[in-house]
């Protein structure tokens, strides 16, 4: 009888602690993470690749990347390109706004009028 009481005193808190660890939202130790596909890292990622897709290839485009909304005027990067797909490295957990200004070049030919 006394042994059952001691076993209950030991096992009930142990079961509670194991369940609390298993279902908690905190960071779990490494032995709870499945790393079979080799995609696990020790450190959290800080940067990521931002992919920018443009409509027209071959046209000169001025691309401005703003941190936050455009109205804040925090220019992160600005460049000209002719590509339809561009990648830039940016920090995670931030909002970025991208503007694209298409520049069309006109070639003017000077012609001499003959009377």
MOSUL-V329391 format. One record per helix or strand. SS is the DSSP state (helix for helix, strand for strand). FROM is the first residue (numbers start at 0). LEN is the number of residues. If there is no record, write none. Layout:
BEGIN
ss/from/len
SS/FROM/LEN
SS/FROM/LEN
END
This chain:
BEGIN
ss/from/len
helix/1/22
helix/29/3
strand/46/7
strand/59/8
helix/69/3
strand/74/7
strand/84/7
strand/95/8
END
